[in-house]
Every structure is written in structure tokens, then in C-alpha cells.
């Protein structure tokens, strides 16, 4: 986990400051930064600011779960643990809302996602930030972060015990492996299962010093492969339906040879509802991305494109 300081400026790339979702996202970043700072001072954090951010995003999620997905498309650079935590909270709310949960449940699931890694503040930062493989002792300590996190949440005024449980259980596998080992037989609910799925997805799509970054479609296949073993298969399936055949942030080739970034997902035959075209049919880069409805244009996605050799930063579309 990277150090969280005043200079950390993270957020959804390219989004307008007047957008309600973006404002709530950035508010969540500020709130989590403050929580981490207070824990570093051995204080008990005030969660009211985070609850305000979660309330705003949860309301948007209930109206349109897929509308939140673009917030989590990050710039092609190593991002801080702060941004990963916010992304997990946002994705958790979108998934919870897509499952038909009540507004209060969506909000609480988001808070569990926002704070799922807060226990890492109690682990030596040399272990958390180590780029190479951890020793057995270091890994044993790292595996304690869910229980450290749950203990921190239980001290926070206004955080229900079920939210702390969601944090405690997010590394308990669906097949009852995982950690902490002493909690494997506890009856964790859907909140922990949701956080586990979206944590896996966002971690896979994030470039880090110790892992290769997957493209969104690759990450979707990765979590699909873990359904029924590490992850709850039903929750995985619902997330894949929400993310669509080509998840938000995927770089794709259209049947007219244009290159575009998926902006709004869809699980139907079109592959996406809307895209932003970044290169025309001749391969020339456009000065500004152009929004295109695949349903209205009749254009279809024919293949995925790797953005790295193309030199395309998909975050420019969000």
C-alpha cells in the first residue's frame, strides 16, 4: 500500500468536476485519505464524510448500476491503494444495486468495499509495498489485514457489524479456503462475496509494481475461471452480466475498422451500448474521442485490441 499523503491526487481520469458521480468519487478519496491518516495517529476515524460519498454513489447505482463503471477506469500508471479502495467500493455498489438490493444495503456494501484493505494500515509498510515475493512470515502477517480491518471498523461509530463482517470475509474463499483461517466456518453473507469479486476484478486491471495489468476482458475471464471455487459463482455471473461482453474501458476494433473504447457496456449481440471512437477507419488518431451508439449506427465490435502496442490510453475517454 502506498503512503497516503496530502499530495496524492487520484480520481477517475478525464471526468468533469460538475458530474455528481465524479464529485462523490473524489469525496470518497478524500474521506478514505482522512481515515487512513487518523488511523496512523492511533485515532478512531470519523466516517461521516465517507458515508456522505457512499450515499451519493449508492443513489446513482440504484438508478443505473452500469453508470458507475466508468469511474473506475484509471490512467495507465501505478495507482495508489487509495484509488483501488475507492474503485472496489464503487464496483461493489454497482454490483449490489444490480442484484436488486435496497439503497441502504447498496450504501453499506460500498463502505465495506471502500474500507476492505484498511487493515493494511496496521501492517509494516515494508511488507505492504514489497515489490517481490513475500517470505512465509511476511505473507502470514499480510493475511491478517482482513481481521485488522474488521477490528478497526468495529471501533468506528456508525459502522454496522455486518459491514465489518464484509471486510473480515473478503478473502474467505467460496470453497471455504482463504484467510483468516479461524473465520472459515463463519456464515458470511453476500456483502463479503460481492467485495471479493470486485476486489479481484479491480486488482487484476490495475498496473502494479509486482504484477502485469490485465485488460478488462481478460480480468472478466479471470474471475469467471474462479467462479465456484475462490469466488461465489452466482455473484461472478451477475458481475459478468453487468460488465457486459466487452467491459467498460476495453479497446476494440469495429467492423468499419475504427478503434474505440467501450464507454457503456451491454451483454447483447452488439457487444456494447456506446463506444468512444479514438481512431478512424484509416488508423488516424482523432483529436477528440467521438461518442457512438452501436445500436443506432449498426456498427459492431469485431475484436479486442491491446492498447499498449497501439500507444492508446483508454482513460482519455472517461
C-alpha positions as CSV (number, residue, x, y, z in Angstrom):
1,X,0.0,0.0,0.0
2,X,1.4,3.4,-1.0
3,X,1.8,6.2,1.5
4,X,-1.3,8.4,1.6
5,X,-0.4,12.0,1.8
6,X,-1.7,15.5,1.1
7,X,-0.1,15.3,-2.4
8,X,-2.0,12.2,-3.5
9,X,-4.3,13.4,-6.3
10,X,-6.2,10.4,-7.7
11,X,-9.5,10.1,-9.3
12,X,-11.4,9.0,-12.4
13,X,-9.4,10.3,-15.4
14,X,-11.0,12.9,-17.6
15,X,-14.3,13.2,-15.8
16,X,-16.0,16.6,-15.4
17,X,-15.9,18.3,-12.0
18,X,-19.6,19.1,-12.2
19,X,-20.6,15.5,-12.6
20,X,-22.4,14.2,-9.5
21,X,-20.7,10.7,-9.7
22,X,-17.3,12.2,-10.0
23,X,-17.8,14.6,-7.1
24,X,-18.9,11.7,-4.9
25,X,-15.9,9.6,-6.1
26,X,-13.5,12.3,-5.2
27,X,-15.2,12.9,-1.9
28,X,-14.7,9.2,-1.2
29,X,-11.0,9.6,-2.0
30,X,-10.7,12.5,0.5
31,X,-12.7,10.6,3.1
32,X,-10.5,7.5,2.9
33,X,-7.4,9.6,2.9
34,X,-8.6,11.2,6.1
35,X,-9.5,7.8,7.7
36,X,-6.0,6.4,6.9
37,X,-4.3,9.5,8.3
38,X,-6.4,9.3,11.6
39,X,-5.5,5.6,12.0
40,X,-1.9,6.5,11.6
41,X,-2.3,8.8,14.5
42,X,-3.9,5.9,16.5
43,X,-7.2,7.7,16.5
44,X,-10.7,6.5,15.8
45,X,-11.7,7.8,12.4
46,X,-14.9,9.8,11.8
47,X,-16.8,8.1,8.9
48,X,-19.4,10.7,8.2
49,X,-17.7,12.1,5.1
50,X,-17.3,8.6,3.7
51,X,-21.0,7.9,4.4
52,X,-21.9,11.0,2.5
53,X,-19.9,9.9,-0.5
54,X,-21.3,6.4,-0.3
55,X,-24.9,7.8,-0.1
56,X,-24.5,9.8,-3.3
57,X,-22.9,7.0,-5.3
58,X,-25.4,4.4,-3.9
59,X,-28.3,6.6,-5.1
60,X,-26.8,6.7,-8.6
61,X,-26.1,3.0,-8.6
62,X,-29.7,2.1,-7.7
63,X,-30.9,4.2,-10.7
64,X,-28.4,2.8,-13.2
65,X,-25.7,0.3,-11.9
66,X,-23.7,0.4,-15.1
67,X,-23.4,4.2,-14.9
68,X,-20.7,3.9,-12.2
69,X,-18.4,1.5,-14.1
70,X,-16.6,4.3,-16.0
71,X,-15.5,5.9,-12.8
72,X,-13.0,3.0,-12.1
73,X,-11.1,3.3,-15.4
74,X,-7.7,4.6,-14.3
75,X,-4.8,6.1,-16.1
76,X,-2.2,3.6,-17.3
77,X,0.1,4.1,-14.4
78,X,0.6,2.6,-11.0
79,X,-2.2,3.9,-8.8
80,X,-2.3,4.2,-5.1
81,X,-4.1,1.8,-2.8
82,X,-6.4,4.7,-2.1
83,X,-7.8,4.6,-5.6
84,X,-8.1,0.9,-5.6
85,X,-10.1,1.1,-2.4
86,X,-12.5,3.6,-3.9
87,X,-12.8,1.6,-7.1
88,X,-13.7,-1.5,-5.1
89,X,-16.4,0.5,-3.2
90,X,-17.8,1.8,-6.4
91,X,-17.9,-1.6,-8.2
92,X,-19.4,-3.2,-5.0
93,X,-22.2,-0.7,-5.1
94,X,-22.9,-1.2,-8.8
95,X,-23.0,-5.0,-8.3
96,X,-25.1,-4.8,-5.2
97,X,-27.6,-2.5,-6.9
98,X,-27.7,-4.8,-10.0
99,X,-28.7,-7.6,-7.6
100,X,-31.8,-5.6,-6.6
101,X,-30.6,-4.7,-3.1
102,X,-32.2,-1.8,-1.1
103,X,-30.5,1.6,-1.1
104,X,-29.2,1.1,2.5
105,X,-27.6,-2.2,1.6
106,X,-26.0,-0.8,-1.5
107,X,-24.5,2.0,0.6
108,X,-23.2,-0.4,3.3
109,X,-21.7,-2.7,0.7
110,X,-19.9,0.3,-0.8
111,X,-18.5,1.2,2.6
112,X,-17.2,-2.4,3.0
113,X,-15.6,-2.1,-0.4
114,X,-14.1,1.3,0.4
115,X,-12.5,0.0,3.6
116,X,-11.8,-3.6,2.6
117,X,-8.0,-3.0,2.8
118,X,-7.9,-0.6,5.8
119,X,-6.3,-3.3,7.9
120,X,-3.1,-2.9,5.9
121,X,-2.5,0.3,7.8
122,X,-1.6,-2.0,10.8
123,X,1.0,-3.9,8.8
124,X,4.6,-2.8,8.3
125,X,4.7,-0.8,5.1
126,X,7.9,-2.5,4.0
127,X,5.8,-5.7,3.7
128,X,2.8,-4.0,2.1
129,X,4.9,-2.2,-0.5
130,X,7.4,-5.0,-1.2
131,X,7.6,-5.5,-5.0
132,X,8.9,-9.1,-4.8
133,X,7.6,-12.3,-3.4
134,X,6.8,-12.2,0.3
135,X,8.5,-14.5,2.7
136,X,6.3,-17.0,4.6
137,X,6.4,-14.9,7.7
138,X,5.6,-11.7,5.7
139,X,2.7,-13.4,4.0
140,X,1.4,-14.7,7.3
141,X,1.3,-11.1,8.5
142,X,-0.3,-9.8,5.3
143,X,-3.0,-12.4,5.7
144,X,-4.1,-10.7,8.9
145,X,-5.3,-7.5,7.2
146,X,-8.9,-8.6,7.0
147,X,-9.1,-9.1,10.7
148,X,-7.2,-5.9,11.5
149,X,-9.6,-4.1,9.2
150,X,-12.7,-5.6,10.9
151,X,-11.4,-4.6,14.3
152,X,-10.9,-1.0,13.1
153,X,-14.4,-0.8,11.6
154,X,-15.9,-2.1,14.9
155,X,-14.4,0.9,16.7
156,X,-16.0,3.4,14.2
157,X,-19.2,5.0,15.3
158,X,-22.0,4.4,12.8
159,X,-20.5,1.3,11.1
160,X,-22.8,-1.8,11.4
161,X,-21.2,-5.1,12.4
162,X,-22.3,-6.6,9.1
163,X,-20.0,-4.1,7.3
164,X,-17.1,-5.2,9.4
165,X,-18.1,-8.8,8.6
166,X,-17.9,-7.9,4.9
167,X,-14.3,-6.7,5.4
168,X,-13.4,-9.7,7.5
169,X,-14.7,-12.2,5.0
170,X,-13.5,-10.8,1.7
171,X,-10.6,-13.2,1.5
172,X,-12.6,-16.2,2.7
173,X,-12.9,-18.3,-0.5
174,X,-16.3,-19.6,-1.6
175,X,-14.9,-23.1,-1.1
176,X,-14.1,-22.1,2.5
177,X,-10.3,-21.8,2.0
178,X,-8.7,-18.5,2.2
179,X,-7.9,-16.4,5.3
180,X,-8.2,-15.7,8.2
181,X,-8.2,-19.4,8.8
182,X,-10.1,-19.2,12.1
183,X,-13.0,-17.5,10.3
184,X,-13.5,-20.0,7.5
185,X,-16.6,-21.6,9.1
186,X,-18.3,-18.4,9.8
187,X,-21.5,-17.8,7.8
188,X,-20.5,-14.7,5.8
189,X,-23.3,-13.1,3.7
190,X,-23.5,-11.7,0.2
191,X,-21.6,-8.5,1.1
192,X,-18.3,-10.3,1.6
193,X,-18.9,-12.3,-1.6
194,X,-19.5,-9.1,-3.6
195,X,-16.4,-7.4,-2.2
196,X,-14.3,-10.5,-3.0
197,X,-15.4,-10.5,-6.7
198,X,-14.9,-6.8,-7.4
199,X,-11.6,-6.7,-5.4
200,X,-10.3,-9.5,-7.7
201,X,-11.5,-7.7,-10.8
202,X,-10.1,-4.2,-10.0
203,X,-6.8,-5.7,-8.7
204,X,-6.4,-7.5,-12.0
205,X,-7.0,-4.4,-14.1
206,X,-4.6,-2.3,-12.1
207,X,-0.9,-1.9,-13.0
208,X,1.2,-2.5,-10.0
209,X,5.0,-2.8,-9.4
210,X,4.6,-6.5,-8.7
211,X,2.1,-7.6,-11.4
212,X,1.1,-7.3,-15.0
213,X,-2.0,-5.4,-15.8
214,X,-4.9,-7.3,-17.4
215,X,-7.2,-5.7,-19.9
216,X,-10.9,-5.6,-18.7
217,X,-12.0,-8.6,-20.8
218,X,-9.0,-10.6,-19.6
219,X,-9.9,-9.8,-16.0
220,X,-13.5,-10.8,-16.6
221,X,-12.3,-14.2,-17.8
222,X,-10.0,-14.5,-14.8
223,X,-12.9,-14.0,-12.4
224,X,-15.1,-16.3,-14.5
225,X,-12.5,-19.1,-14.0
226,X,-12.6,-18.6,-10.2
227,X,-16.4,-18.8,-10.0
228,X,-17.5,-21.7,-7.8
229,X,-14.0,-22.1,-6.2
230,X,-12.4,-18.9,-4.9
231,X,-15.5,-16.8,-5.7
232,X,-19.2,-17.2,-5.5
233,X,-20.3,-18.4,-8.9
234,X,-23.7,-16.7,-8.8
235,X,-22.1,-13.3,-7.8
236,X,-19.5,-13.7,-10.5
237,X,-22.2,-14.4,-13.2
238,X,-24.1,-11.3,-12.2
239,X,-21.0,-9.2,-12.3
240,X,-20.2,-10.5,-15.8
241,X,-23.7,-9.7,-16.9
242,X,-23.3,-6.2,-15.5
243,X,-19.9,-5.7,-17.1
244,X,-21.1,-7.0,-20.5
245,X,-19.3,-8.9,-23.2
246,X,-16.7,-6.1,-23.5
247,X,-16.4,-4.3,-20.2
248,X,-16.0,-0.6,-19.8
249,X,-12.5,0.5,-20.7
250,X,-12.0,-2.2,-23.3
251,X,-10.2,-1.1,-26.5
252,X,-12.0,-2.7,-29.5
253,X,-12.0,-2.7,-33.3
254,X,-15.3,-2.1,-35.0
255,X,-16.4,-3.7,-38.3
256,X,-15.7,-0.4,-40.1
257,X,-12.0,-0.6,-38.9
258,X,-12.4,2.2,-36.4
259,X,-10.7,1.8,-33.0
260,X,-12.8,2.6,-30.0
261,X,-13.1,2.4,-26.2
262,X,-16.2,0.8,-24.7
263,X,-18.0,3.5,-22.8
264,X,-21.2,1.8,-21.8
265,X,-21.4,-2.0,-21.6
266,X,-24.0,-4.3,-22.9
267,X,-24.5,-8.1,-22.8
268,X,-26.4,-8.3,-26.1
269,X,-25.0,-9.1,-29.5
270,X,-23.7,-5.5,-30.2
271,X,-21.0,-6.1,-27.5
272,X,-21.5,-2.6,-26.1
273,X,-24.2,0.1,-26.0
274,X,-21.9,3.0,-26.7
275,X,-18.2,3.5,-27.5
276,X,-15.9,6.4,-28.0
277,X,-14.0,6.3,-31.3
278,X,-10.3,7.2,-30.9
279,X,-9.1,6.3,-34.4
280,X,-10.8,6.4,-37.7
281,X,-11.1,3.6,-40.3
282,X,-7.7,4.6,-41.8
283,X,-6.0,4.3,-38.4
284,X,-5.6,8.1,-37.9
285,X,-6.0,9.4,-34.3
286,X,-8.9,11.7,-33.7
287,X,-8.3,15.0,-32.0
288,X,-11.1,14.2,-29.5
289,X,-12.9,10.9,-28.8
290,X,-16.3,10.7,-30.6
291,X,-19.2,9.0,-28.8
292,X,-21.0,6.5,-31.0
293,X,-24.1,4.4,-30.2
294,X,-23.7,1.0,-31.7
295,X,-27.4,0.3,-31.7
296,X,-28.1,3.5,-33.8
297,X,-25.2,3.2,-36.1
298,X,-25.5,-0.5,-36.8
299,X,-21.7,-0.9,-36.3
300,X,-20.5,-3.9,-34.4
301,X,-17.4,-4.9,-32.4
302,X,-15.3,-7.5,-34.1
303,X,-12.2,-7.9,-31.8
304,X,-10.4,-6.7,-28.8
305,X,-7.3,-4.5,-29.3
306,X,-4.3,-4.3,-27.0
307,X,-3.8,-0.6,-26.1
308,X,-0.2,-0.9,-25.2
309,X,1.4,-1.5,-28.7
310,X,-1.2,1.0,-30.1
311,X,0.0,3.6,-27.6
312,X,-3.6,4.4,-26.6
313,X,-4.5,5.5,-23.1
314,X,-8.2,4.5,-22.7
315,X,-8.6,6.7,-19.7
316,X,-8.7,9.7,-22.1
317,X,-12.3,8.7,-22.8
318,X,-13.5,9.0,-19.2
